[in-house]
Amino acid sequence: MTDETAADTHTTVRHRVGFFLGPALLALVLALPAPGLSPEAHRLAAVMALVITFWVTEAIPLAATALLGPALEQHADPPQDFFPLPGTGPPEILLPVNDRTLRRTVQTNQVHEE
């Protein structure tokens, strides 16, 4: 067995294990009691277990994994003051951050000189 074939086999096994391990961890975290966590936080921890497993094992493409977390998080019924996505936070916090990021991007790419 060549090194290339061994690497492909390892990758395939990792993807398959992650594909089945992620949902199993989701169910396990939901089934186990979590003292000190609210029901919403408990459901969110289960979603995070799934997403982290998919991310580490690359069971599904990373772009799909990135979308899976926020999509499932909405079904976890998070508290009203929980802002997981950058665009959903309070504007008084995000406006200066976005302004600074935009300014730095314009300067780095020298857009302002064209």
All heavy atoms as an XYZ file, in Angstrom:
864
protein
N       0.849     -1.172      0.000
C       0.000      0.000      0.000
C       0.898      1.239      0.000
O       1.761      1.391      0.839
C      -0.908     -0.023      1.230
C      -1.886      1.114      1.266
S      -2.925      1.127      2.741
C      -4.125     -0.093      2.299
N       0.677      2.117     -0.946
C       1.500      3.325     -1.029
C       1.034      4.338     -0.001
O      -0.048      4.215      0.582
C       1.402      3.933     -2.443
O       0.059      4.366     -2.660
C       1.822      2.932     -3.506
N       1.870      5.346      0.211
C       1.520      6.402      1.168
C       0.270      7.152      0.734
O      -0.543      7.561      1.548
C       2.683      7.377      1.326
C       3.852      6.772      2.078
O       3.621      5.772      2.802
O       4.969      7.289      1.946
N       0.133      7.344     -0.576
C      -1.019      8.076     -1.096
C      -2.315      7.295     -0.868
O      -3.339      7.850     -0.466
C      -0.813      8.333     -2.588
C      -1.619      9.487     -3.118
C      -1.177      9.832     -4.534
O      -0.047     10.285     -4.709
O      -2.014      9.638     -5.426
N      -2.275      6.007     -1.087
C      -3.446      5.169     -0.872
C      -3.808      5.109      0.611
O      -4.984      5.153      0.979
C      -3.196      3.747     -1.403
O      -2.763      3.837     -2.756
C      -4.448      2.913     -1.318
N      -2.797      5.028      1.467
C      -3.041      4.997      2.909
C      -3.672      6.302      3.378
O      -4.575      6.301      4.217
C      -1.738      4.734      3.660
N      -3.206      7.423      2.832
C      -3.771      8.720      3.214
C      -5.220      8.830      2.771
O      -6.067      9.344      3.507
C      -2.940      9.848      2.612
N      -5.522      8.347      1.559
C      -6.906      8.375      1.076
C      -7.807      7.493      1.930
O      -8.935      7.863      2.247
C      -6.977      7.914     -0.386
C      -6.390      8.927     -1.348
O      -6.246     10.101     -0.943
O      -6.075      8.548     -2.494
N      -7.313      6.328      2.313
C      -8.084      5.426      3.164
C      -8.351      6.058      4.523
O      -9.465      5.996      5.036
C      -7.335      4.090      3.340
O      -7.103      3.534      2.054
C      -8.136      3.120      4.189
N      -7.317      6.691      5.084
C      -7.476      7.357      6.388
C      -8.516      8.472      6.300
O      -9.364      8.615      7.178
C      -6.133      7.909      6.860
C      -6.225      8.721      8.105
N      -6.488      8.159      9.338
C      -6.129     10.061      8.316
C      -6.532      9.117     10.248
N      -6.321     10.270      9.640
N      -8.466      9.247      5.229
C      -9.416     10.346      5.062
C     -10.838      9.814      4.922
O     -11.766     10.346      5.533
C      -9.029     11.186      3.825
O      -7.719     11.688      4.008
C      -9.986     12.339      3.626
N     -11.005      8.763      4.142
C     -12.334      8.188      3.956
C     -12.888      7.650      5.265
O     -14.062      7.862      5.592
C     -12.283      7.062      2.901
O     -11.765      7.608      1.685
C     -13.651      6.482      2.652
N     -12.053      6.968      6.024
C     -12.497      6.432      7.312
C     -12.861      7.567      8.263
O     -13.883      7.513      8.950
C     -11.402      5.519      7.924
C     -11.706      5.188      9.371
C     -11.242      4.262      7.106
N     -12.052      8.618      8.274
C     -12.324      9.776      9.152
C     -13.660     10.414      8.792
O     -14.455     10.754      9.670
C     -11.188     10.788      9.017
C     -11.343     12.005      9.878
C     -10.106     12.894      9.824
N      -9.559     13.042      8.493
C      -9.681     14.150      7.751
N     -10.325     15.192      8.218
N      -9.142     14.220      6.551
N     -13.935     10.565      7.510
C     -15.206     11.167      7.076
C     -16.390     10.300      7.497
O     -17.390     10.820      7.997
C     -15.224     11.343      5.566
C     -14.272     12.385      5.076
N     -14.366     12.940      3.824
C     -13.205     12.978      5.648
C     -13.404     13.822      3.659
N     -12.678     13.856      4.754
N     -16.269      9.000      7.289
C     -17.376      8.100      7.625
C     -17.623      8.050      9.134
O     -18.771      8.068      9.578
C     -17.094      6.700      7.103
C     -17.259      6.590      5.618
C     -17.094      5.179      5.145
N     -17.158      5.143      3.697
C     -16.683      4.161      2.973
N     -16.114      3.125      3.548
N     -16.773      4.195      1.672
N     -16.534      7.979      9.890
C     -16.684      7.942     11.352
C     -17.338      9.235     11.836
O     -18.267      9.217     12.650
C     -15.315      7.723     12.033
C     -15.382      8.003     13.514
C     -14.826      6.308     11.783
N     -16.886     10.367     11.330
C     -17.466     11.643     11.728
C     -18.921     11.787     11.333
O     -19.720     12.372     12.070
N     -19.282     11.230     10.175
C     -20.652     11.337      9.690
C     -21.628     10.631     10.623
O     -22.763     11.065     10.801
C     -20.753     10.766      8.267
C     -22.045     11.056      7.590
C     -22.314     12.325      7.093
C     -23.009     10.078      7.452
C     -23.513     12.608      6.463
C     -24.213     10.341      6.828
C     -24.461     11.612      6.331
N     -21.193      9.526     11.223
C     -22.059      8.798     12.148
C     -21.845      9.220     13.600
O     -22.764      9.149     14.408
C     -21.856      7.286     11.986
C     -22.334      6.790     10.654
C     -21.438      6.457      9.658
C     -23.685      6.682     10.392
C     -21.882      6.020      8.420
C     -24.146      6.244      9.155
C     -23.232      5.917      8.160
N     -20.629      9.652     13.929
C     -20.332     10.064     15.297
C     -21.026     11.383     15.658
O     -21.488     11.554     16.787
C     -18.816     10.199     15.491
C     -18.332     10.562     16.887
C     -18.704      9.464     17.873
C     -16.831     10.791     16.872
N     -21.126     12.311     14.713
C     -21.755     13.600     14.982
C     -23.190     13.481     15.473
O     -23.533     13.969     16.554
N     -24.072     12.827     14.717
C     -25.450     12.653     15.197
C     -25.535     11.827     16.485
O     -26.399     12.070     17.322
C     -26.149     11.947     14.040
C     -25.359     12.313     12.835
C     -23.934     12.426     13.312
N     -24.612     10.857     16.630
C     -24.615     10.059     17.866
C     -24.290     10.940     19.067
O     -24.917     10.822     20.131
C     -23.618      8.912     17.761
N     -23.316     11.848     18.903
C     -22.987     12.770     19.996
C     -24.130     13.737     20.267
O     -24.397     14.080     21.421
C     -21.706     13.544     19.681
C     -20.408     12.776     19.842
C     -19.225     13.623     19.390
C     -20.225     12.355     21.281
N     -24.797     14.176     19.214
C     -25.965     15.050     19.383
C     -27.011     14.358     20.253
O     -27.500     14.934     21.222
C     -26.557     15.406     18.018
C     -27.860     16.195     18.046
C     -27.573     17.678     18.167
C     -28.681     15.917     16.811
N     -27.319     13.114     19.926
C     -28.317     12.358     20.697
C     -27.832     12.092     22.117
O     -28.610     12.179     23.072
C     -28.630     11.050     19.991
N     -26.547     11.786     22.260
C     -25.995     11.498     23.583
C     -26.053     12.724     24.489
O     -26.470     12.635     25.646
C     -24.556     11.000     23.452
C     -23.855     10.636     24.755
C     -24.503      9.401     25.366
C     -22.384     10.406     24.502
N     -25.662     13.873     23.952
C     -25.688     15.101     24.767
C     -27.124     15.453     25.134
O     -27.397     15.886     26.260
C     -24.986     16.264     24.035
C     -25.190     17.581     24.760
C     -23.494     15.985     23.891
N     -28.053     15.249     24.222
C     -29.464     15.527     24.534
C     -30.009     14.552     25.575
O     -30.826     14.925     26.408
C     -30.313     15.448     23.269
C     -30.224     16.630     22.327
C     -31.014     16.354     21.057
C     -30.691     17.907     22.982
N     -29.543     13.309     25.526
C     -30.067     12.291     26.439
C     -29.500     12.404     27.848
O     -30.189     12.086     28.816
C     -29.775     10.898     25.885
N     -28.252     12.851     27.966
C     -27.632     12.941     29.288
C     -28.105     14.191     30.017
O     -28.254     15.257     29.405
C     -26.110     12.972     29.159
C     -25.464     11.686     28.658
C     -23.969     11.891     28.485
C     -25.732     10.542     29.614
N     -28.320     14.091     31.313
C     -28.712     15.292     32.067
C     -27.540     16.259     32.165
O     -26.381     15.848     32.204
C     -29.092     14.738     33.436
C     -28.396     13.432     33.539
C     -28.258     12.895     32.151
N     -27.854     17.522     32.153
C     -26.836     18.566     32.259
C     -27.225     19.503     33.392
O     -27.865     20.530     33.169
C     -26.696     19.328     30.950
N     -26.835     19.163     34.636
C     -27.208     20.028     35.757
C     -26.535     21.398     35.621
O     -25.391     21.506     35.223
C     -26.693     19.277     36.985
C     -25.742     18.262     36.482
C     -26.041     18.018     35.046
N     -27.300     22.406     35.926
C     -26.771     23.766     35.865
C     -26.980     24.446     34.519
O     -26.705     25.625     34.376
N     -27.446     23.712     33.512
C     -27.706     24.309     32.206
C     -29.207     24.454     32.002
O     -29.982     23.573     32.368
C     -27.157     23.424     31.085
C     -25.660     23.429     30.829
C     -25.334     22.499     29.671
C     -25.141     24.813     30.549
N     -29.575     25.556     31.403
C     -30.981     25.722     31.034
C     -31.285     24.765     29.876
O     -30.371     24.298     29.188
C     -31.239     27.168     30.609
O     -30.548     27.445     29.406
N     -32.540     24.466     29.633
C     -32.874     23.580     28.507
C     -32.359     24.109     27.164
O     -31.910     23.343     26.316
C     -34.401     23.519     28.526
C     -34.772     23.845     29.935
C     -33.720     24.801     30.426
N     -32.415     25.428     26.991
C     -31.919     26.019     25.747
C     -30.420     25.806     25.602
O     -29.920     25.467     24.528
C     -32.236     27.521     25.694
C     -33.704     27.843     25.667
C     -34.299     27.972     27.062
O     -33.548     27.920     28.047
O     -35.524     28.102     27.157
N     -29.682     26.029     26.683
C     -28.232     25.840     26.650
C     -27.877     24.379     26.431
O     -26.890     24.069     25.750
C     -27.608     26.360     27.934
N     -28.663     23.489     26.989
C     -28.435     22.055     26.811
C     -28.606     21.666     25.346
O     -27.782     20.937     24.778
C     -29.404     21.284     27.703
C     -29.098     19.826     27.788
N     -30.022     18.922     28.211
C     -27.989     19.107     27.502
C     -29.501     17.706     28.179
N     -28.272     17.801     27.743
N     -29.663     22.166     24.708
C     -29.881     21.882     23.288
C     -28.776     22.510     22.438
O     -28.309     21.908     21.466
C     -31.248     22.385     22.847
C     -32.393     21.536     23.388
C     -33.711     21.885     22.752
N     -34.144     23.247     23.020
C     -34.913     23.600     24.042
N     -35.342     22.685     24.892
N     -35.272     24.859     24.206
N     -28.336     23.691     22.806
C     -27.268     24.355     22.062
C     -25.948     23.595     22.205
O     -25.178     23.487     21.248
C     -27.106     25.796     22.550
C     -26.264     26.710     21.684
C     -26.821     26.789     20.272
C     -26.196     28.087     22.298
N     -25.681     23.031     23.370
C     -24.478     22.217     23.569
C     -24.522     20.977     22.672
O     -23.488     20.564     22.122
C     -24.347     21.817     25.036
N     -25.691     20.399     22.506
C     -25.827     19.231     21.628
C     -25.553     19.606     20.176
O     -24.860     18.887     19.451
C     -27.219     18.627     21.772
N     -26.074     20.752     19.753
C     -25.820     21.232     18.387
C     -24.328     21.488     18.198
O     -23.747     21.122     17.166
C     -26.648     22.506     18.089
C     -26.190     23.176     16.811
C     -28.123     22.167     18.024
N     -23.694     22.084     19.184
C     -22.260     22.353     19.074
C     -21.449     21.068     19.008
O     -20.445     20.995     18.297
C     -21.789     23.234     20.231
C     -22.311     24.655     20.170
S     -21.988     25.475     18.596
C     -20.211     25.474     18.580
N     -21.867     20.030     19.724
C     -21.173     18.741     19.650
C     -21.227     18.188     18.231
O     -20.221     17.688     17.711
C     -21.789     17.758     20.644
N     -22.384     18.290     17.599
C     -22.532     17.835     16.218
C     -21.651     18.643     15.279
O     -20.901     18.086     14.470
C     -23.994     17.930     15.788
C     -24.275     17.702     14.304
C     -24.139     16.226     13.960
C     -25.644     18.211     13.934
N     -21.728     19.957     15.369
C     -20.995     20.825     14.448
C     -19.482     20.657     14.626
O     -18.749     20.578     13.636
C     -21.426     22.297     14.632
C     -20.535     23.234     13.861
C     -22.870     22.470     14.204
N     -19.021     20.590     15.855
C     -17.578     20.431     16.089
C     -17.097     19.087     15.552
O     -16.023     19.009     14.936
C     -17.256     20.601     17.581
C     -17.431     22.059     17.978
C     -15.846     20.126     17.892
C     -17.365     22.313     19.464
N     -17.882     18.042     15.733
C     -17.505     16.728     15.197
C     -17.438     16.764     13.680
O     -16.485     16.270     13.078
C     -18.506     15.649     15.652
O     -18.561     15.650     17.072
C     -18.103     14.283     15.159
N     -18.430     17.353     13.048
C     -18.409     17.467     11.587
C     -17.241     18.318     11.115
O     -16.648     18.045     10.076
C     -19.729     18.048     11.074
C     -20.829     17.042     10.922
C     -20.693     15.726     11.335
C     -22.035     17.414     10.365
C     -21.713     14.807     11.191
C     -23.062     16.504     10.204
C     -22.901     15.197     10.616
N     -16.911     19.354     11.856
C     -15.823     20.252     11.469
C     -14.476     19.544     11.566
O     -13.665     19.604     10.643
C     -15.848     21.497     12.346
C     -14.709     22.422     12.118
C     -14.407     23.109     10.964
C     -13.709     22.777     13.054
N     -13.279     23.854     11.145
C     -12.824     23.675     12.428
C     -13.463     22.433     14.378
C     -11.728     24.219     13.065
C     -12.371     22.974     15.012
C     -11.522     23.855     14.356
N     -14.242     18.852     12.666
C     -12.952     18.197     12.876
C     -12.757     17.037     11.903
O     -11.673     16.857     11.356
C     -12.822     17.719     14.344
C     -11.624     16.824     14.528
C     -12.732     18.916     15.271
N     -13.800     16.254     11.682
C     -13.668     15.075     10.818
C     -13.935     15.389      9.349
O     -13.701     14.529      8.501
C     -14.646     13.972     11.259
O     -15.980     14.451     11.131
C     -14.355     13.524     12.676
N     -14.431     16.585      9.057
C     -14.803     16.988      7.700
C     -15.763     15.969      7.084
O     -15.626     15.571      5.942
C     -13.565     17.174      6.824
C     -12.655     18.289      7.299
C     -11.429     18.459      6.426
O     -11.456     18.044      5.246
O     -10.444     19.028      6.922
N     -16.737     15.547      7.881
C     -17.717     14.566      7.421
C     -18.562     15.121      6.281
O     -18.965     14.394      5.385
C     -18.609     14.148      8.577
N     -18.849     16.402      6.328
C     -19.517     17.092      5.234
C     -18.618     18.278      4.886
O     -17.741     18.639      5.664
C     -20.948     17.531      5.616
C     -20.946     18.508      6.786
C     -21.828     16.330      5.926
C     -22.326     19.066      7.113
N     -18.794     18.891      3.729
C     -17.929     20.024      3.376
C     -17.970     21.120      4.453
O     -19.002     21.332      5.109
C     -18.522     20.529      2.064
C     -19.194     19.328      1.481
C     -19.706     18.542      2.645
N     -16.847     21.794      4.643
C     -16.745     22.795      5.698
C     -17.757     23.924      5.528
O     -18.269     24.455      6.513
C     -15.327     23.348      5.760
C     -14.275     22.364      6.257
C     -12.886     22.996      6.235
C     -14.591     21.885      7.649
N     -18.059     24.289      4.289
C     -19.052     25.347      4.068
C     -20.423     24.909      4.573
O     -21.160     25.696      5.182
C     -19.118     25.704      2.587
N     -20.759     23.659      4.344
C     -22.040     23.139      4.845
C     -22.032     23.071      6.366
O     -23.045     23.352      7.011
C     -22.308     21.759      4.251
N     -20.892     22.700      6.938
C     -20.783     22.659      8.395
C     -20.959     24.063      8.972
O     -21.604     24.235     10.006
C     -19.411     22.087      8.815
O     -19.258     20.795      8.228
C     -19.301     21.973     10.310
N     -20.385     25.053      8.300
C     -20.499     26.436      8.772
C     -21.952     26.903      8.759
O     -22.360     27.685      9.621
C     -19.643     27.353      7.909
N     -22.734     26.448      7.815
C     -24.148     26.829      7.746
C     -25.023     25.974      8.655
O     -26.087     26.412      9.082
C     -24.646     26.718      6.305
C     -24.003     27.682      5.319
C     -24.449     27.357      3.900
C     -24.341     29.113      5.672
N     -24.562     24.774      8.950
C     -25.351     23.860      9.771
C     -25.526     24.371     11.203
O     -26.611     24.290     11.763
C     -24.687     22.482      9.784
C     -25.411     21.381     10.529
C     -26.730     21.057      9.838
C     -24.532     20.146     10.595
N     -24.461     24.915     11.778
C     -24.518     25.403     13.155
C     -25.572     26.472     13.373
O     -26.469     26.305     14.204
N     -25.507     27.583     12.629
C     -26.531     28.620     12.813
C     -27.945     28.148     12.464
O     -28.908     28.561     13.095
C     -26.097     29.740     11.869
C     -24.645     29.530     11.681
C     -24.424     28.048     11.769
N     -28.064     27.258     11.487
C     -29.399     26.767     11.122
C     -29.994     25.935     12.253
O     -31.159     26.114     12.616
C     -29.320     25.940      9.845
N     -29.210     25.034     12.810
C     -29.712     24.213     13.914
C     -29.845     25.009     15.202
O     -30.685     24.690     16.044
C     -28.795     23.012     14.132
C     -28.813     21.945     13.042
C     -27.808     20.862     13.352
C     -30.195     21.375     12.877
N     -29.015     26.014     15.349
C     -29.078     26.850     16.557
C     -30.439     27.527     16.674
O     -30.962     27.694     17.776
C     -27.944     27.879     16.510
C     -28.000     28.930     17.558
C     -28.737     30.166     17.105
O     -28.657     30.527     15.929
O     -29.424     30.760     17.959
N     -31.035     27.877     15.569
C     -32.356     28.501     15.602
C     -33.408     27.526     16.124
O     -34.379     27.924     16.748
C     -32.745     29.006     14.216
C     -31.886     30.143     13.729
C     -31.908     31.335     14.664
O     -32.961     31.723     15.146
N     -30.755     31.908     14.931
N     -33.207     26.237     15.896
C     -34.145     25.221     16.388
C     -33.869     24.860     17.843
O     -34.688     24.201     18.474
C     -34.091     23.971     15.517
C     -34.596     24.204     14.137
N     -35.920     24.472     13.863
C     -33.964     24.254     12.947
C     -36.082     24.662     12.578
N     -34.909     24.531     11.992
N     -32.711     25.278     18.358
C     -32.386     25.001     19.761
C     -33.099     25.982     20.686
O     -33.015     25.857     21.899
C     -30.881     25.079     19.982
N     -33.783     26.970     20.112
C     -34.540     27.965     20.872
C     -33.647     28.681     21.885
O     -33.839     28.563     23.097
C     -35.732     27.314     21.563
C     -36.729     28.345     22.069
O     -36.768     29.456     21.502
O     -37.457     28.040     23.020
N     -32.659     29.445     21.393
C     -31.731     30.124     22.313
C     -32.415     31.279     23.037
O     -33.471     31.749     22.604
C     -30.645     30.651     21.380
C     -31.348     30.852     20.078
C     -32.372     29.759     20.009
N     -31.829     31.758     24.126
C     -32.384     32.918     24.816
C     -32.423     34.135     23.885
O     -31.650     34.231     22.937
C     -31.418     33.147     25.975
C     -30.649     31.898     26.119
C     -30.665     31.215     24.785
N     -33.306     35.070     24.174
C     -33.473     36.229     23.301
C     -32.238     37.118     23.234
O     -32.011     37.787     22.237
C     -34.682     37.060     23.771
C     -35.990     36.349     23.598
C     -36.292     36.011     22.151
O     -35.967     36.752     21.247
N     -36.899     34.865     21.932
N     -31.418     37.150     24.277
C     -30.241     38.023     24.260
C     -28.996     37.302     23.751
O     -27.894     37.794     23.883
C     -29.975     38.587     25.656
C     -29.771     37.491     26.689
O     -30.069     36.323     26.384
O     -29.324     37.821     27.798
N     -29.149     36.145     23.121
C     -28.033     35.373     22.598
C     -27.843     35.737     21.134
O     -28.757     35.608     20.329
C     -28.329     33.873     22.743
C     -27.242     32.999     22.211
C     -26.039     32.896     22.887
C     -27.422     32.287     21.046
C     -25.033     32.087     22.409
C     -26.423     31.474     20.554
C     -25.222     31.372     21.244
N     -26.654     36.240     20.767
C     -26.369     36.679     19.402
C     -25.223     35.856     18.826
O     -24.070     36.236     18.938
C     -25.986     38.159     19.370
C     -27.040     39.060     19.923
C     -26.841     39.729     21.113
C     -28.230     39.229     19.257
C     -27.805     40.556     21.624
C     -29.206     40.055     19.769
C     -28.993     40.723     20.947
N     -25.507     34.705     18.199
C     -24.433     33.864     17.706
C     -23.814     34.339     16.398
O     -22.673     34.051     16.120
C     -25.119     32.516     17.493
C     -26.515     32.887     17.148
C     -26.805     34.113     17.963
N     -24.567     35.075     15.592
C     -24.076     35.491     14.286
C     -23.656     36.947     14.318
O     -24.273     37.772     14.996
C     -25.171     35.298     13.234
C     -25.659     33.858     13.067
C     -26.830     33.805     12.105
C     -24.535     32.995     12.564
N     -22.606     37.296     13.553
C     -22.115     38.678     13.583
C     -23.167     39.714     13.209
O     -23.175     40.794     13.745
C     -20.988     38.674     12.558
C     -20.595     37.265     12.399
C     -21.798     36.440     12.715
N     -24.073     39.408     12.322
C     -25.059     40.386     11.883
C     -26.269     40.501     12.779
O     -27.149     41.304     12.517
N     -26.348     39.715     13.847
C     -27.548     39.737     14.665
C     -27.344     40.380     16.026
O     -28.233     40.351     16.848
C     -28.071     38.308     14.881
O     -27.070     37.552     15.560
C     -28.412     37.628     13.570
N     -26.182     40.933     16.264
C     -25.892     41.539     17.558
C     -26.420     42.951     17.653
O     -26.966     43.505     16.699
N     -26.262     43.552     18.814
C     -26.711     44.929     18.967
C     -25.888     45.869     18.089
O     -24.667     45.755     18.029
C     -26.484     45.221     20.457
C     -25.688     44.091     20.986
C     -25.720     42.989     20.018
N     -26.508     46.808     17.387
C     -25.781     47.654     16.437
C     -24.743     48.560     17.094
O     -23.745     48.896     16.484
C     -26.882     48.470     15.757
C     -28.088     48.297     16.590
C     -27.932     47.052     17.396
N     -24.955     48.947     18.341
C     -23.979     49.844     18.974
C     -22.631     49.167     19.194
O     -21.614     49.831     19.340
C     -24.516     50.409     20.293
C     -24.841     49.371     21.341
C     -26.261     48.843     21.250
O     -26.982     49.174     20.297
O     -26.634     48.076     22.141
N     -22.606     47.837     19.188
C     -21.343     47.111     19.314
C     -20.770     46.804     17.944
O     -19.573     46.930     17.718
C     -21.555     45.801     20.106
C     -21.909     46.132     21.547
C     -20.317     44.913     20.040
C     -22.258     44.920     22.377
N     -21.618     46.404     17.016
C     -21.139     45.938     15.722
C     -20.763     47.057     14.767
O     -19.910     46.870     13.914
C     -22.187     45.041     15.075
C     -22.433     43.736     15.829
C     -23.589     42.992     15.211
C     -21.186     42.885     15.836
N     -21.357     48.222     14.871
C     -21.059     49.309     13.943
C     -19.590     49.729     13.997
O     -18.936     49.791     12.952
C     -21.986     50.501     14.193
C     -21.846     51.647     13.194
C     -22.154     51.151     11.785
C     -22.752     52.784     13.568
N     -18.995     49.987     15.168
C     -17.571     50.357     15.174
C     -16.671     49.223     14.681
O     -15.672     49.470     14.009
C     -17.278     50.668     16.636
C     -18.594     50.887     17.279
C     -19.588     50.107     16.489
N     -17.023     47.992     14.984
C     -16.211     46.859     14.536
C     -16.253     46.752     13.027
O     -15.222     46.615     12.368
C     -16.707     45.550     15.196
C     -15.997     44.344     14.607
C     -16.505     45.607     16.701
N     -17.449     46.839     12.445
C     -17.576     46.754     10.993
C     -16.908     47.935     10.309
O     -16.302     47.778      9.257
C     -19.045     46.673     10.590
C     -19.664     45.349     10.977
O     -18.956     44.368     11.164
N     -20.972     45.336     11.106
N     -17.005     49.125     10.903
C     -16.369     50.309     10.338
C     -14.855     50.149     10.315
O     -14.196     50.436      9.326
C     -16.772     51.545     11.147
C     -16.177     52.806     10.559
O     -16.287     52.982      9.332
O     -15.608     53.598     11.332
N     -14.293     49.658     11.414
C     -12.847     49.456     11.496
C     -12.391     48.395     10.499
O     -11.369     48.546      9.829
C     -12.469     49.045     12.914
C     -10.990     49.046     13.162
C     -10.625     48.714     14.602
N     -11.544     49.278     15.584
C     -12.204     48.562     16.492
N     -12.042     47.261     16.563
N     -13.012     49.137     17.345
N     -13.151     47.324     10.363
C     -12.809     46.253      9.421
C     -12.861     46.759      7.986
O     -11.966     46.483      7.190
C     -13.774     45.071      9.588
O     -13.732     44.635     10.942
C     -13.419     43.930      8.676
N     -13.888     47.514      7.650
C     -14.011     48.063      6.306
C     -12.870     49.024      6.004
O     -12.262     48.974      4.932
C     -15.364     48.763      6.149
C     -15.641     49.392      4.788
C     -15.645     48.310      3.719
C     -16.955     50.124      4.814
N     -12.548     49.893      6.963
C     -11.453     50.841      6.763
C     -10.130     50.111      6.534
O      -9.352     50.459      5.640
C     -11.344     51.768      7.973
C     -10.449     52.949      7.722
C     -10.440     53.959      8.877
N     -11.695     54.043      9.592
C     -11.825     53.794     10.916
N     -10.790     53.449     11.622
N     -12.992     53.902     11.501
N      -9.858     49.086      7.322
C      -8.615     48.331      7.190
C      -8.568     47.603      5.840
O      -7.521     47.556      5.187
C      -8.473     47.324      8.319
C      -7.132     46.606      8.300
C      -6.947     45.678      9.467
N      -7.055     46.414     10.726
C      -7.637     45.942     11.820
N      -8.156     44.741     11.825
N      -7.692     46.655     12.913
N      -9.692     47.080      5.385
C      -9.743     46.394      4.095
C      -9.479     47.356      2.956
O      -8.728     47.048      2.027
C     -11.117     45.720      3.912
O     -11.337     44.831      4.996
C     -11.194     44.968      2.610
N     -10.063     48.532      3.018
C      -9.852     49.542      1.976
C      -8.388     49.960      1.934
O      -7.781     50.069      0.865
C     -10.775     50.762      2.208
C     -10.360     51.938      1.350
C     -12.216     50.384      1.931
N      -7.772     50.178      3.085
C      -6.372     50.587      3.125
C      -5.441     49.481      2.670
O      -4.476     49.726      1.941
C      -5.997     51.037      4.527
C      -6.635     52.335      4.936
C      -6.387     52.690      6.383
O      -5.886     51.886      7.155
N      -6.763     53.910      6.761
N      -5.709     48.248      3.075
C      -4.853     47.134      2.698
C      -4.868     46.894      1.195
O      -3.839     46.661      0.587
C      -5.297     45.832      3.416
O      -5.267     46.063      4.814
C      -4.412     44.670      3.076
N      -6.036     46.985      0.584
C      -6.167     46.731     -0.845
C      -5.966     47.990     -1.678
O      -6.117     47.938     -2.882
C      -7.529     46.114     -1.150
C      -7.656     44.755     -0.529
O      -6.751     43.949     -0.619
N      -8.775     44.499      0.117
N      -5.664     49.079     -1.036
C      -5.380     50.369     -1.672
C      -6.517     50.802     -2.601
O      -6.294     51.353     -3.671
C      -4.061     50.308     -2.425
C      -2.890     50.013     -1.505
C      -1.587     49.812     -2.227
O      -1.570     49.641     -3.441
N      -0.498     49.833     -1.496
N      -7.722     50.557     -2.189
C      -8.883     50.949     -2.969
C      -9.031     52.465     -2.982
O      -9.459     53.063     -3.955
C     -10.159     50.265     -2.400
C     -11.394     50.756     -3.125
C     -10.022     48.769     -2.508
N      -8.645     53.103     -1.887
C      -8.806     54.544     -1.767
C      -7.889     55.320     -2.707
O      -8.072     56.501     -2.924
C      -8.580     54.981     -0.325
C      -7.206     54.699      0.191
N      -6.762     53.420      0.465
C      -6.164     55.521      0.468
C      -5.516     53.461      0.902
N      -5.127     54.733      0.911
N      -6.879     54.676     -3.302
C      -5.935     55.366     -4.200
C      -6.319     55.249     -5.646
O      -5.725     55.897     -6.496
C      -4.528     54.796     -3.987
C      -3.971     55.083     -2.603
C      -2.602     54.459     -2.396
O      -2.079     53.833     -3.329
O      -2.091     54.599     -1.289
N      -7.279     54.414     -5.955
C      -7.634     54.218     -7.375
C      -8.600     55.266     -7.851
O      -9.312     55.889     -7.212
C      -8.240     52.825     -7.570
C      -7.222     51.754     -7.331
C      -7.807     50.359     -7.495
O      -8.982     50.217     -7.877
O      -7.083     49.410     -7.237
